Amino acid sequence: MAVDATAVDLTRAMVTAPTRLADLLIVAPVALPLIGGALSLFLRNLPRLQPVIAIVVLALLVACEAALLSRVLAEGPLTMMMGRWLPPFGIAFTVDALGAVLALTAGVAGLAVAVYSATDVTVGDRRFGFYPLLLLLVTGVSGAFCTGDLFNLYVWFEVLLIASFGLIVLGGEPRQLDGAVKYGVLNLIATTLFLITTGALYGLVGTLNMADITARVAALPEGGAITTIAMLFLLAFAMKAAAFPLGFWLPASYHTPKIIVGAIFAGLLTKVGVYALIRVLAMLMPGERLMLADVITWVAALTLLVPALAALAESEIRRTLGWVVIAGIGNMLAGLALGSEAGYAGAIAYAVHSMLAMTAIYLTLGLTERIAGTSSLHQAGGIWRASPLVAALFLIMVLSASGLPPFSGFWPKAMLVRAALSADAGWIAAAILVSGFLVTLALGRVFLFAVWRDAPEGRPAAGTAGIVGPLVGVGLAAAIAVLGVLPQPLVAVASEGARGLIDPAGYLSSVFPEARP
C-alpha cells in the first residue's frame, strides 16, 4: 500500500483524544461568567433582566465549581489544553485543590453580591454596565485561580483590572474618580512589573507553562537571575495584595465606590494577589522562597500590625474596613513566610474565610448606611433600635473578621499560630495574635459607636434595610458560622492544597501525563 508522504502525525503536537464532557468543568469557571457578561451586555436596555441573568449565571457557576472541587479532591489536579495543543506549547487550564476552593469561594461571594444588588443597584447603573462588569470581574478572578500558564495569569489580572476600573467609577462622583486614580496607577505599575518579570522568566527558562516552569527552575543553579526574578514577583504581587508598605492605595480607594462594589473588591481582588504570590513562590520557586523567607516574614509582620493600628485611628467606617482587609493579608503572608505544609494550609483556610467575611462585612455596612444614612462614626448610631437583625448581623461579621470563635476566622488563625510555634517562630505567632487583638478593638469600636449607641441628637436612624439585603446577610452569616462550628471540611481542603504546593508531582503529572522527552 502506498504511504501518503504529506500525512501529518498530529499525535506529536496535539491532543487527539476526544474531550470528555466532564472535563468542561475545568473551563466552566471562566466560560459561564464570560458568556453571562456578554448576554447581559447585549440586553443592557432591559435593566430589570440584568440581575436575573447575573444571579442565574452565578448560581450555575457555584454549582459547577462545587462539582469541580469534588472531582479534584477525588482524582487530583485536572488539566485541559486550549486548542488541544500538547503542553507546554498550548495554554493550559490546570485546577488543583488550591485553585478549586478559591474559585468556589469567589463564586459564592459573587453570587451574594449579585443577589444583594437586585435592590441596591439603580436603573442608571444597570444601563451603565454594572452587571456585565461584575460578571467580567468574576471571570478574571476565576481565570486567575484556574490557569496553568503564567502569562495567562497576567491576562486574567488584566481582565479583572479592566472590570474593576469600570466598577470603581460607576456613578461618576468626584471622590470615585479620585479613588480610581489612586487604585489605577498603583495597580498598573504592579501589572507592568508582573509582565516584565514574566518576560524575564521566559527568557531564562523558555516556557510559561507553570508545571514546566516548576521542573525547569528546580534544575537551575541557586542564586543568580532566578533570585532576582523571584524578588520582582514578590514586589509585583505584594503591591497587588496591598501588603505593607505597598498597600496604602487600598484604604485610599476602597471607600470611594458604591458599597456593593467595595464588597466585591474587598472579598476578591487582594486575594488574587496573595494567591499568585503563593503559587509562584511556594510551587514554582520554593528555593527562592526560602532565600526570601526573612523578607517575607518582615513584610507579613508589618502588614499584620501597621494596618491594625491605622484602623484604630479612623473615624470613617469604610476606611476602617479597608485597613482590616490589609491586616488580613498579613495572616496569609505569614503562612507563606513559614513555608511549611501547616503554614500554607493556614494561609489557604484564611483566604477562604477572608473572601467570605470581607464581602459580608461590607454588605452589612451597606445595610447600616441605609438605616443611618452615613458611614461616619461621629454621625452614625441607633442601628440596634431601628433594626435588631442588622445589628446582630454586624456583630457576627465583627466577631468573624476579628478571628473570634465560634466563627470562621478562628480556626485559620489557630492553624497559623500553631504552625508558627511548631517552627520556633514565636514572634510571628505573637504578631498574628496582637494584630487580631487590635482589629478586635477597631471593629468593636465601630460596633459600639455606629450600631450600639443611640443616634446623635438631630440625626435619628430613620432609613430601612429592606428585605433582600438582610437575607443575604443571614446567608453569609450562616456560612461563616458553619465554617466556624464545623471546620473539618475546610481544614481538609486547605491541607490538600498545601500538600500540592509542597509536592507538586500531581500537578505536574496532570499536565504531563507521560514523561517529557
C-alpha positions in Angstrom: 0.0 0.0 0.0 1.3 3.5 -0.9 2.1 5.8 2.0 0.9 9.4 1.9 4.0 11.4 2.3 2.0 14.5 3.1 0.3 13.0 6.1 0.9 14.7 9.4 1.2 12.8 12.7 -1.0 15.0 14.9 -0.2 13.0 18.0 3.2 14.7 18.2 1.7 18.1 18.5 -1.9 17.9 19.5 -4.2 16.1 21.9 -6.1 13.6 19.7 -8.3 12.0 22.3 -11.9 13.4 22.4 -12.7 15.8 25.2 -14.9 14.3 27.9 -18.0 16.2 28.8 -16.9 16.1 32.5 -13.7 18.0 31.5 -15.8 21.0 30.6 -16.0 21.6 34.3 -12.4 22.8 34.2 -13.2 25.8 32.0 -16.7 26.4 33.4 -15.4 28.9 36.0 -14.3 31.1 33.1 -16.8 30.3 30.4 -20.0 30.7 32.4 -19.5 34.3 33.7 -17.9 35.4 30.4 -21.0 34.2 28.5 -23.3 35.7 31.1 -21.4 39.0 30.9 -21.8 39.1 27.1 -25.5 38.3 27.4 -26.0 40.9 30.0 -24.2 43.5 27.7 -26.4 42.6 24.7 -29.5 43.0 26.9 -28.4 46.2 28.6 -31.6 48.0 27.5 -33.6 45.6 29.7 -32.5 46.7 33.1 -35.0 44.5 35.0 -33.5 41.4 33.4 -29.9 42.3 34.3 -29.9 41.0 37.9 -31.8 37.8 36.9 -29.1 37.0 34.3 -26.3 37.6 36.9 -28.0 35.6 39.6 -28.8 32.6 37.4 -25.3 32.5 35.8 -23.5 32.8 39.2 -25.7 30.2 40.7 -24.8 27.8 37.9 -21.2 28.8 38.4 -21.2 27.9 42.1 -22.8 24.5 41.2 -20.1 23.8 38.6 -17.3 24.9 40.9 -18.6 22.7 43.7 -18.6 19.8 41.3 -15.1 20.7 40.1 -13.8 20.8 43.7 -15.3 17.5 44.4 -13.7 15.9 41.3 -10.3 17.5 42.1 -10.4 16.1 45.6 -11.3 12.6 44.3 -9.0 12.5 41.3 -6.3 15.0 41.9 -5.3 18.1 39.7 -7.1 18.3 36.4 -5.8 19.8 33.1 -7.4 20.9 29.8 -5.2 22.2 27.0 -6.8 25.1 25.0 -6.8 24.4 21.2 -5.8 20.8 22.0 -2.1 21.6 21.7 0.2 19.4 23.7 1.9 21.0 26.7 4.0 23.1 27.2 3.1 24.8 23.9 -0.6 25.2 24.4 -2.4 27.3 27.0 -3.2 25.1 30.0 -6.1 25.3 32.5 -4.9 23.3 35.5 -7.0 23.1 38.6 -5.8 21.7 41.9 -7.4 21.9 45.3 -6.0 25.4 46.0 -7.4 26.9 42.8 -10.7 25.0 43.0 -11.6 26.0 46.6 -10.7 29.7 46.0 -12.7 29.7 42.7 -15.7 28.2 44.5 -15.4 30.8 47.3 -15.1 33.6 44.8 -18.3 32.3 43.1 -20.2 32.3 46.4 -19.1 35.9 47.1 -20.1 36.9 43.6 -23.5 35.3 43.9 -24.1 37.0 47.3 -23.2 40.4 45.7 -25.5 39.7 42.7 -28.5 38.9 44.9 -27.8 41.9 47.2 -27.5 44.2 44.2 -31.1 43.4 43.0 -32.4 46.1 45.3 -29.3 48.2 45.6 -28.2 49.0 42.1 -30.2 51.7 40.3 -31.6 51.5 36.8 -29.0 54.0 35.7 -26.1 51.9 37.0 -27.6 48.8 35.3 -27.7 50.6 32.0 -24.1 51.8 32.5 -22.9 48.2 32.8 -22.8 47.1 36.5 -23.8 43.5 35.8 -21.5 42.9 32.7 -18.6 44.4 34.7 -19.4 42.3 37.7 -19.5 39.1 35.6 -16.3 40.1 33.8 -14.7 40.6 37.2 -15.7 37.2 38.4 -14.4 35.8 35.0 -11.0 37.4 35.7 -10.8 36.1 39.2 -11.8 32.6 38.3 -9.4 32.5 35.4 -6.5 33.6 37.7 -7.3 30.7 40.1 -7.7 28.1 37.3 -5.0 28.9 34.8 -1.9 26.8 34.5 0.0 29.3 32.3 1.9 32.2 33.9 1.3 34.7 31.0 -2.4 33.9 31.2 -2.3 34.7 34.9 -1.2 38.1 33.8 -4.0 38.2 31.2 -6.6 37.3 33.8 -5.2 40.1 36.1 -5.8 42.5 33.2 -9.4 41.2 32.7 -10.3 41.8 36.4 -8.4 45.1 36.4 -10.4 46.4 33.4 -13.7 45.4 35.1 -12.7 46.9 38.4 -11.9 50.2 36.7 -15.4 50.3 35.3 -17.0 49.4 38.6 -15.0 51.9 40.8 -16.1 54.9 38.7 -19.7 53.8 38.3 -21.7 56.8 39.3 -19.0 59.4 38.3 -18.8 61.2 41.6 -15.6 63.2 42.2 -14.4 61.1 45.1 -14.9 58.0 42.9 -12.6 59.5 40.2 -10.1 60.4 42.9 -10.1 56.8 44.3 -9.9 55.4 40.8 -6.7 57.3 40.0 -5.0 56.0 43.2 -6.3 52.5 42.6 -5.4 52.5 38.9 -1.9 54.0 39.0 -0.6 51.6 41.6 -2.2 48.5 40.0 -1.0 49.4 36.6 2.5 49.7 37.9 2.2 46.3 39.6 0.8 44.8 36.4 3.6 46.2 34.3 6.2 44.9 36.7 4.5 41.5 36.6 4.6 41.5 32.8 8.3 42.5 32.6 9.2 39.8 35.2 7.3 37.2 33.3 9.2 38.1 30.2 12.5 37.8 32.1 11.5 34.4 33.4 10.6 33.2 29.9 13.9 34.4 28.7 15.6 32.3 31.4 13.6 29.0 31.2 12.0 29.2 27.8 8.4 28.3 28.9 5.4 29.9 30.5 3.6 26.7 31.5 3.6 26.6 35.3 4.2 22.9 35.5 7.1 23.2 33.0 8.5 26.2 34.9 8.4 24.2 38.2 10.6 21.5 36.7 13.0 23.8 34.9 13.5 26.2 37.8 14.3 23.1 40.0 17.2 22.3 37.6 18.7 25.8 37.7 21.7 26.6 40.0 20.8 28.5 43.1 21.1 32.3 43.1 21.7 34.4 40.1 18.9 35.6 37.8 16.2 33.4 39.2 16.6 35.0 42.6 16.2 38.5 41.1 13.1 37.3 39.2 11.6 35.9 42.4 12.2 39.2 44.2 10.4 41.1 41.4 7.5 38.7 41.5 7.3 39.3 45.3 7.3 43.1 44.7 4.6 43.0 42.0 2.3 40.6 43.8 2.8 42.3 47.2 1.6 45.5 45.6 -1.4 43.7 44.1 -2.2 42.2 47.5 -1.8 45.5 49.3 0.9 44.3 51.5 3.0 46.7 53.6 4.4 49.1 52.6 2.7 49.0 49.2 -0.9 48.8 50.3 -1.8 52.4 51.2 -3.7 52.6 47.9 -6.4 50.3 49.3 -7.9 52.4 52.1 -7.5 55.5 49.9 -9.7 54.0 47.2 -12.0 51.2 48.5 -14.1 53.7 50.4 -15.0 55.7 47.3 -17.2 53.4 45.1 -20.6 52.1 45.9 -20.7 49.8 48.9 -21.6 46.8 46.8 -18.5 47.4 44.6 -16.4 47.8 47.8 -17.7 44.4 49.0 -16.6 42.5 45.9 -13.3 44.3 45.8 -12.6 43.6 49.5 -13.6 40.0 49.1 -11.8 39.0 45.9 -9.2 41.4 44.5 -6.4 41.3 47.0 -6.8 37.5 47.4 -5.8 37.1 43.8 -2.6 38.9 44.5 -1.9 36.6 47.5 -2.8 33.5 45.5 -0.4 34.5 42.8 2.3 35.1 45.4 1.8 31.7 47.0 1.5 29.8 43.7 4.7 31.4 42.2 6.9 31.3 45.3 5.7 28.2 47.0 5.3 25.9 44.0 7.3 27.4 41.1 10.2 28.7 43.1 10.4 27.0 46.5 14.2 27.5 46.8 13.9 31.2 46.1 11.0 31.5 48.6 13.4 30.0 51.2 16.0 32.6 50.4 13.4 35.4 50.7 11.8 33.9 53.8 13.2 36.7 56.1 11.9 39.4 53.8 8.5 37.8 53.5 8.4 37.4 57.3 9.0 41.1 58.0 6.5 42.1 55.3 3.9 39.8 56.9 4.5 41.1 60.4 4.3 44.7 59.4 1.2 44.0 57.2 -0.4 42.5 60.3 0.4 45.3 62.7 0.6 48.6 60.9 -2.9 48.5 59.3 -4.4 47.2 62.5 -3.1 50.3 64.3 -4.2 52.5 61.4 -7.7 51.1 61.7 -7.9 52.3 65.3 -7.3 55.9 64.2 -10.0 56.0 61.6 -13.4 57.8 62.1 -14.8 56.7 58.7 -16.1 53.1 58.8 -15.3 52.3 55.2 -11.7 53.3 55.6 -11.5 51.3 58.8 -12.6 48.2 56.9 -10.0 48.9 54.3 -7.3 48.7 56.9 -8.8 45.5 58.2 -8.7 44.0 54.7 -4.9 44.7 54.6 -4.3 43.2 58.1 -6.0 40.0 56.9 -3.5 39.8 54.1 -0.7 39.7 56.7 -2.1 36.4 58.0 -1.9 34.8 54.6 1.7 36.2 54.1 2.6 34.7 57.5 1.7 31.3 56.2 3.8 31.9 53.1 6.7 33.0 55.3 6.6 29.9 57.4 6.9 27.7 54.2 5.6 24.6 55.9 2.6 22.5 55.0 0.8 23.7 58.1 1.6 27.3 57.3 0.3 27.0 53.7 -2.8 25.2 54.9 -3.5 28.1 57.4 -3.0 30.7 54.7 -5.4 28.9 52.3 -8.0 28.5 55.0 -7.7 32.1 56.0 -8.1 33.2 52.3 -11.4 31.3 52.1 -12.5 32.9 55.4 -11.4 36.4 54.3 -13.2 36.2 51.0 -16.5 35.5 52.7 -16.0 37.6 55.8 -14.9 40.8 54.0 -17.6 40.5 51.4 -20.2 40.0 54.2 -19.0 42.9 56.5 -19.0 45.4 53.6 -22.5 44.3 52.6 -23.7 44.5 56.2 -22.2 48.0 56.4 -24.3 48.8 53.4 -27.4 47.9 55.4 -26.3 50.2 58.3 -25.7 53.0 55.9 -29.2 52.6 54.5 -30.5 53.0 58.1 -28.2 55.7 59.4 -27.6 57.5 56.2 -23.8 57.7 56.8 -20.7 55.7 57.4 -19.1 58.2 59.8 -18.5 57.1 63.4 -19.4 60.7 64.5 -22.8 60.7 62.9 -24.0 57.0 62.8 -25.8 55.3 65.6 -29.1 53.8 66.7 -28.9 50.8 64.4 -29.9 48.4 67.1 -33.1 50.3 67.7 -34.0 50.6 64.0 -33.1 47.0 63.1 -32.0 44.5 65.7 -31.4 41.9 62.9 -28.9 44.2 61.1 -27.2 44.9 64.4 -26.9 41.2 65.1 -25.5 40.6 61.6 -23.0 43.3 62.1 -21.9 41.9 65.4 -21.4 38.4 63.8 -19.3 40.0 61.0 -17.2 41.9 63.5 -16.5 38.7 65.5 -15.7 36.8 62.4 -13.4 39.4 60.9 -11.6 39.7 64.3 -10.9 35.9 64.3 -13.0 35.1 67.3 -14.9 31.9 67.9 -17.3 30.4 67.0 -17.0 31.9 63.5 -14.8 31.1 60.5 -11.9 33.4 61.3 -10.9 31.5 64.5 -9.6 28.2 63.0 -7.3 29.6 60.3 -5.6 31.9 62.8 -5.3 28.9 65.2 -3.7 26.9 62.4 -1.2 29.7 61.6 -0.3 30.3 65.3 0.3 26.5 65.8 2.4 26.4 62.6 4.4 29.3 63.8 5.0 27.8 67.2 6.0 24.5 65.6 8.6 26.3 63.5 10.0 28.1 66.5 8.7 31.4 65.1 7.0 32.6 68.2 7.2 36.2 67.2 5.2 35.5 64.1 2.6 33.9 66.3 2.7 37.0 68.6 2.2 39.3 65.6 -0.9 37.3 64.5 -2.4 37.5 68.0 -1.6 41.1 68.6 -3.0 42.1 65.2 -6.1 40.1 65.9 -6.5 42.0 69.3 -6.0 45.4 67.6 -8.5 44.5 64.8 -11.0 43.4 67.5 -10.6 46.8 69.2 -11.0 48.7 66.0 -14.1 46.8 64.9 -15.5 46.7 68.4 -15.2 50.5 68.4 -17.1 50.6 65.2 -19.9 48.4 66.5 -20.2 50.4 69.8 -20.3 53.8 68.1 -22.2 53.1 64.9 -24.6 50.3 66.0 -25.0 50.1 69.7 -25.1 53.7 70.9 -28.1 55.9 70.2 -28.0 58.1 67.2 -26.6 61.6 67.8 -29.2 64.3 68.6 -30.8 65.7 65.5 -29.8 62.7 63.4 -32.2 59.8 64.1 -31.8 56.5 62.3 -34.8 56.6 60.0 -33.9 54.5 57.0 -34.8 50.9 56.3 -32.6 47.9 55.4 -35.2 46.3 53.1 -35.7 42.6 52.8 -33.2 41.2 50.3 -30.1 42.7 51.9 -30.7 41.2 55.4 -31.5 37.8 53.8 -28.1 37.9 52.0 -26.5 38.8 55.3 -28.2 35.9 57.1 -27.0 33.5 54.4 -23.4 34.7 54.7 -23.6 34.7 58.5 -24.8 31.1 58.3 -21.9 30.1 56.1 -19.4 31.9 58.4 -20.9 30.2 61.4 -20.9 26.7 59.8 -17.2 27.1 58.9 -16.5 28.0 62.5 -18.5 25.2 64.1 -17.6 22.5 61.5 -14.1 23.5 60.3 -13.0 20.0 59.3 -14.0 20.1 55.6 -12.2 23.5 55.1 -9.2 22.3 57.0 -9.1 19.1 54.9 -9.3 21.0 51.6 -6.7 23.6 52.8 -4.4 20.8 53.8 -4.8 19.1 50.4 -4.0 22.4 48.7 -0.9 22.9 50.9 0.4 19.3 50.1 0.0 20.2 46.4 2.3 23.2 46.9 4.9 21.2 48.9 4.9 18.3 46.5 3.6 19.3 43.0 4.0 15.9 41.5 0.3 15.5 41.0 0.1 19.0 39.4 3.0 18.1 37.0 1.6 14.7 36.1 -1.7 16.3 35.3 -0.1 18.5 32.7 2.4 15.9 31.5 0.8 12.5 31.8 3.8 11.0 30.2 7.4 11.9 30.9 8.6 14.8 28.8 11.2 13.9 26.1 
